[in-house]
Each structure stands twice: as structure tokens, then as C-alpha cells.
């Protein structure tokens, strides 16, 4: 008999979680104004809100926490952190930040000014937020294939080179850099190929532009390259990562994803000049250059996490669990973004709930029903997240209405995945009874999804 696949780790510490009744969940969610961000986490059984900062650190990472050097300046922890980043990414200059969006804030403070245009594959919402906050514009140049959830394509995160070149040709003087998000979260945790990164680099060179990579899930991206890209099967993950980053000038990183820590981030770059100008904002917003909003122990845990996350066995276990859930949903006939991405399952809410109008927040409606059905918390990646147009203040209706089920790293077992799949299957079986969604009662002027208050229609 062929031996089945099994996790490349065992469990040394556990955290209890509690089941609840449907009646309890209905009341809790009503009290939370139907916003899943407002729920107490103890009201959630399986929490798939995000894979960000929710991972389980290894015994080695916890050991590193104990070795943290908490000196204000020049801590050994910073040097460990810097060495790990230099070794793994190949970038010389490193600035720690408290998380990914802080890295964006610091770097974009140097690079973006009012009226600028920043093209890339689907920008993540905090990235877009930091671009728009500076009265600049994010232009989505993702390949069209990404927006058809049924279409199988090995690299649905790829940049459409002709869309990119058109923007470069027409608005070249307003473009400070091109941004590639790896993996592309907004299109479903979909990878970008090495070939595509190289081609973007060549276009950037042709027009004299920088390339920045939003690298939150760079290791998962490298795993897909190893599996899917011609000529990469025999390369190690670490070799692939070095090649990926050889096509970038700078990276922003949310270490809460592929460094498997609960908090942290960084910027890494090649140019000394850019480092010097970023350092000014680093000190203003984040802290001194050798800690940037983090404790020494956090820097140590990130360094160790980066080494672990770029091991093939870890990545295989990680991505296979996401695939396990996705395959189950596909067996039930549930529409999800395919191929299955690296960190999450994205359920196609428009195809799941065809009776709910887009004005009534289709993906949010699905997420609310899943919580009530099974105590599982997903997140809306749809109209609420897409927010209003900053100029017209009209709702933006994205092509895809998705409910994301993000899988924390090394946290849940496949029994939990079975429960999630069963909850969703129950909803799928009675999908025709769900006809109405929600209306907004209160919302913030930017990044409204975190705090929005809703009522049932
Ligand atoms: C995710 C998150 C975290 C999040 C953000 C908004 C709502 C809910 C959860 C964060 C990312 C990301 C990419 C590609 C930058 C950030 C910001 N993602 N780039 O997917 O996915 O990093 O959270 O550390 O500030 O749940 P940060």
C-alpha cells in the first residue's frame, strides 16, 4: 500500500477552542453588526479570517524568542534578522517594520507623490490604501485569466505585459515603480512565474522604472514555481527565492505570513540611496533603524521563521492542507477559484448565491451564513473590501465577489478542514433559500471593511 502524505511536524502545544450553538452565533453576529471582524475570537470555532499573524511558531522560533536582545540600538537580534534577510533575499539593505503595511508606509513615503500611477498585478487592499492615501492611483494589470474562477492557469498571478506596457507608454512619467504581489492575494493566492517576473523586469528596464515586490507569501510563490514552472523542478526553494528577488529593486514584507510570526515586517532593498531616504521615515513612523517597531525577540523569531518557511517539506505540508480543503469543496461541486492557491480557498460567491444582488454584498452574505452554520469565520473579498471610488464616492463592484477561507500555518488539522467543508456543503444544498443580503448602516471613509456596520435586508 502506498503510504499517505502526512504533516512534516508534530504538535507540542495545544490551545483549546470551543463549539457554540446556532442560536448563540446568531445573537453574537447580530451584536457584531454582521461584521465578522467585530466577533470575539472565542465565539469562533475554526478561524479562517486570515493567515496573517495566526500561524503556530516552531519550538526553534520560541527558543529564539528567549534569546532576543532588547538593546535599543545595534542589538544582536537585528544582526541575526539582517543576516537572514540578506541570505534569503539577496538584498543588502534591511529595515524592520511592525508589519507589512508599515513597510508600505515607509517606502511609499519616499517613492509616491500625488498624481502618480502604480501599475501591478491586483494590489492588496493595504497597498492600494497607501497608494490612494497619497492621491496616487493603482492600476491593475493582472492577466484576464485570473478573473475567470473556472479557468485553470498555472500562474494566475501573472502581470499582463501588454497592459503593463500600455500604462508605461502612456503615463511613464507618472510611474514611480511597478509592484508585483507574490503570491497575488487578491486574485486567490495565485503565483507569479519566474518568466513573468523576468519579463516585468525587462519592461521596467526599458522604461527606467523600479520593481517592488510585495512579498508577504514569497515562499508559497516559490513552491508553486518549483512544482509548475519548466526547468525549476530541480532547484531548491531557496534558489528560486533568490532568482525571484533578483528581478526586484526592493521588497515590502509582512512577516506575519511567510515568516510564520505573529507580528512583524520589513523592507529590503538594493540601493543605498533609497535606504537612506527610507531611513528618515523609518525613524519617524517605526522606530530606530535596528528595531523598527519590533522587540528584539520578534526579530529573532522572524529570522528563524524565514529559514523554516523556505524549506520544501514545510511548504508542501502547508500548501497541501489548503489543497485538501479545496479538493473537498470541488468534490461537492462548490465553485472556488481554481487552481487552488497557496494560503486560502476563495469561494466564488456570485456563483454560490446567484439570487443575492451585488448591492447587497454577496460574499459578505455567504461569510455570515457560513459562520452561523458552522462557527467558521471567513472574510469577504468583494464589494465591502473594494470600497468606494475615492473621487466619485460610488461603490466599486469588483469583477469577483469572493469569500476567502485563509488557512493559518501549522494550526488546524484536516479534521477541521472536514468540518469547514461540511458547513459549506450544507449551505450549498440550501443555497436557493438565501435570497437577500445586507445594507450598510455605518462605514469609515477608507478601508471600511474592518469596522463597517450592517443590517439584514
Ligand atoms: C490578509 C492580510 C491581513 C489583512 C489585511 C486586511 C484585512 C484582513 C487581513 C495583508 C497583506 C497582504 C499582502 C499581499 C500586504 C499586506 C499587509 N494581508 N500585502 O491577507 O496580504 O500586511 O497585514 O502585515 O500590514 O489577511 P500587514
Boltz pocket constraint, residues with backbone or C-beta under 6 A from the ligand:
constraints:
  - pocket:
      binder: B
      contacts: [[A, 49], [A, 50], [A, 51], [A, 52], [A, 98], [A, 99], [A, 100], [A, 101], [A, 102], [A, 124], [A, 125], [A, 126], [A, 127], [A, 181], [A, 182], [A, 183], [A, 185], [A, 214], [A, 216], [A, 217], [A, 253], [A, 254], [A, 255], [A, 256], [A, 264], [A, 265], [A, 406]]
      max_distance: 6.0
